[in-house]
C-alpha cells in the first residue's frame, strides 16, 4: 500500500451495524485490523478518483460548439421559463 507515514492521523466515522459487521468479518478473514482494511479501501478509492476524467474533460471539445443564435439564452428569464420541470 505504499510507505506508511510515521505519524498517523485519527479519523472517526459512523457505520451502520451491517457495514460494521461486514468490516469485522473481512478483517478477521484477512487476519488484520479493521483500521488496516479501511485504510486500504480509502486509499484505493482516493487513487481511483485521481485518474477519472471529469464530465468537462470528456466534453470540452464540444463545449460551445453549438450556437442557438440566441444571445441571452442562458440568463434571460423568458428563455428559462419551465426549465427543469416535467
N, C-alpha and C positions, 0 to 999 in steps of 0.2 A: 504494500500500500504506500510505499514511499518512505521518506525519512520522517520519523516521529519527532516532533518538536520537544525540547527539553521541558518547557513549561506548557501544560495543557490548561485550557480554559474550561469552565464548567457550564453546561447548558442543561436547563431543566425543561422538560416538556411533559404534557399530559397525553396519555394514550387511553384508548378505550380498553375495556377488560379483554376483549377478543384480541386486539392487537398486542397487548402486553403478554397474553398467553402465547401467541404465535412467536413473539420475540424470545420469550423464555425457552420455548421448545427448540427454536433454531439455535440459540446459544448453547443449549445442552447438547444438541446433535453435533455441533462443531467443537464442543469442549472448549468454549471460550466464554467471555463475559458478554452480557447484553450491551455494554458500552462499546465493546470492540465491534459487535455486529452493527450497531447504529453508526459508528464512525465510518465503517466500510460502506454502508448503504448511502450515507450522506455524501461521502467523497465521490462515489460513483455517480450519484445524481447531479452533483455540482459540476463534475467534469463533463458529463454528457451535455449539460446546458451550454457549455462554452463553445462547442463545435456546431450547434444547431443554428442555422441562419434564421434571422427574424423574417416576419412577413414582408417588411420593407426590403430586406436584402433579396428576397425571392421575386419581388415585384418591381424593383427600382427601374428596370429597363422599360417598363410600361407606364410608370407614373408620369402623368402629364401628356401622354401620347394621344389621348382622345380629347378633341375640342368640341364642346357642345355648341359653341357660338354664343353662349350666354355669359356675359362678362361677370355678372354678380350672382352666379348660380349658388355659390357656397355660403353667401351671407344675407341675401335678400329674403325676408320672411315670406314673400309671395311664392317663391320657388320651393321653400321648405315646408309649406303647409301640408300636413299629413305625413311627413317623412317619418319612417319608423313605425307607422301604425299599420294594422292589418287592413 
